[in-house]
Amino acid sequence: MSELADRLRALPSFPEDMPGLDPDSVPEDPAELFVAWLEDEIASGARQPHAMTFQTLDGGAPVGRTLILKDLDERGLHVSTHRGSRKGERLAADPRAAMTFFWRESGRQVQVGGEVVALDEATSQADWASRPSYDGSPNPDWQVYALRSRPGTSSPSRGWIASTCASATGASAAPGRTSASPPRRADRPPPHRSRTKRRCGRL
Ligand SMILES: Cc1cc2nc3c(=O)[nH]c(=O)nc-3n(C[C@H](O)[C@H](O)[C@H](O)COP(=O)(O)O)c2cc1C
């Protein structure tokens, strides 16, 4: 192992006090769980809890960058950018995309995969005009997209995966299959429930 690897391994990971897991209280709609977790982060004062990694495809190759979540409604999770940006061009060629939110203080992660649709001009221009840097100049290239999770997928989570690295002692139950979750894969070990170790589990 390199010296860098040693130092990386020694870095502190999660805080001791993290929210536990209760699969029984997971809402039916995965978007509801996402909003509840996002609200927790906003309430905690964490910086940019609405920032996430946004992945697009470039001829089959994944490309990721950080974007800000602008809204969430029945159309999906909104992001905005220039239509002429690389991601805008990639989305025009292939609308498949994915978001990964990671909230380090709570050890929570949410992944959403699906397809984006370009929202209407009025929505895009309203977003442009609400930006803090808006100086009154129009930007006809500005576009709001909504990522819709895969409604047709066979996965019970419909394109959503929520996971947490809550401490085993804080977990009230091991995450397994819930109405909002995919079944745990048989080739994966079950989440650890020891009193001393922390393991990541998936809802
Ligand atoms: C915290 C953070 C938030 C960002 N939010 C956005 C955003 O909402 N929209 C956007 O177009 N770029 C945003 N960016 C810049 C993108 O990460 C990216 O560099 C830029 O959009 C160009 O990406 P592309 O070349 O893949 O199109 C953000 C960057 C950071 C670090």
The ligand as an SDF file (V2000), in Angstrom:
LIG
                    3D

 31 33  0  0  0  0  0  0  0  0999 V2000
  -21.6690   23.0770   -5.8300 C   0  0  0  0  0  0  0  0  0  0  0  0
  -21.8210   23.2280   -7.3270 C   0  0  0  0  0  0  0  0  0  0  0  0
  -23.0740   23.4360   -7.8640 C   0  0  0  0  0  0  0  0  0  0  0  0
  -23.2340   23.5750   -9.2480 C   0  0  0  0  0  0  0  0  0  0  0  0
  -24.4920   23.7660   -9.7280 N   0  0  0  0  0  0  0  0  0  0  0  0
  -24.6690   23.8770  -11.0710 C   0  0  0  0  0  0  0  0  0  0  0  0
  -25.9860   23.9920  -11.6220 C   0  0  0  0  0  0  0  0  0  0  0  0
  -27.0030   23.9600  -10.9050 O   0  0  0  0  0  0  0  0  0  0  0  0
  -26.1020   24.1110  -12.9660 N   0  0  0  0  0  0  0  0  0  0  0  0
  -25.0000   24.1170  -13.8110 C   0  0  0  0  0  0  0  0  0  0  0  0
  -25.1780   24.2400  -15.0230 O   0  0  0  0  0  0  0  0  0  0  0  0
  -23.7490   23.9810  -13.3200 N   0  0  0  0  0  0  0  0  0  0  0  0
  -23.5510   23.8610  -11.9790 C   0  0  0  0  0  0  0  0  0  0  0  0
  -22.2930   23.6870  -11.4680 N   0  0  0  0  0  0  0  0  0  0  0  0
  -21.1570   23.5830  -12.4230 C   0  0  0  0  0  0  0  0  0  0  0  0
  -21.1300   22.1480  -12.9780 C   0  0  0  0  0  0  0  0  0  0  0  0
  -20.6160   21.2710  -12.0110 O   0  0  0  0  0  0  0  0  0  0  0  0
  -20.2800   22.0100  -14.2530 C   0  0  0  0  0  0  0  0  0  0  0  0
  -18.9370   22.3300  -13.9920 O   0  0  0  0  0  0  0  0  0  0  0  0
  -20.7680   22.8930  -15.3940 C   0  0  0  0  0  0  0  0  0  0  0  0
  -22.1780   22.9370  -15.4290 O   0  0  0  0  0  0  0  0  0  0  0  0
  -20.2470   22.3480  -16.7430 C   0  0  0  0  0  0  0  0  0  0  0  0
  -20.6230   20.9880  -16.8690 O   0  0  0  0  0  0  0  0  0  0  0  0
  -20.6460   20.2290  -18.2720 P   0  0  0  0  0  0  0  0  0  0  0  0
  -19.4020   20.6660  -18.9880 O   0  0  0  0  0  0  0  0  0  0  0  0
  -20.6330   18.7950  -17.9380 O   0  0  0  0  0  0  0  0  0  0  0  0
  -21.8730   20.6530  -19.0140 O   0  0  0  0  0  0  0  0  0  0  0  0
  -22.1090   23.5240  -10.1130 C   0  0  0  0  0  0  0  0  0  0  0  0
  -20.8500   23.2890   -9.5570 C   0  0  0  0  0  0  0  0  0  0  0  0
  -20.7070   23.1340   -8.1930 C   0  0  0  0  0  0  0  0  0  0  0  0
  -19.3290   22.8680   -7.6230 C   0  0  0  0  0  0  0  0  0  0  0  0
  1  2  1  0
  2  3  1  0
  2 30  2  0
  3  4  2  0
  4  5  1  0
  4 28  1  0
  5  6  2  0
  6  7  1  0
  6 13  1  0
  7  8  2  0
  7  9  1  0
  9 10  1  0
 10 11  2  0
 10 12  1  0
 12 13  2  0
 13 14  1  0
 14 15  1  0
 14 28  1  0
 15 16  1  0
 16 17  1  0
 16 18  1  0
 18 19  1  0
 18 20  1  0
 20 21  1  0
 20 22  1  0
 22 23  1  0
 23 24  1  0
 24 25  2  0
 24 26  1  0
 24 27  1  0
 28 29  2  0
 29 30  1  0
 30 31  1  0
M  END
$$$$
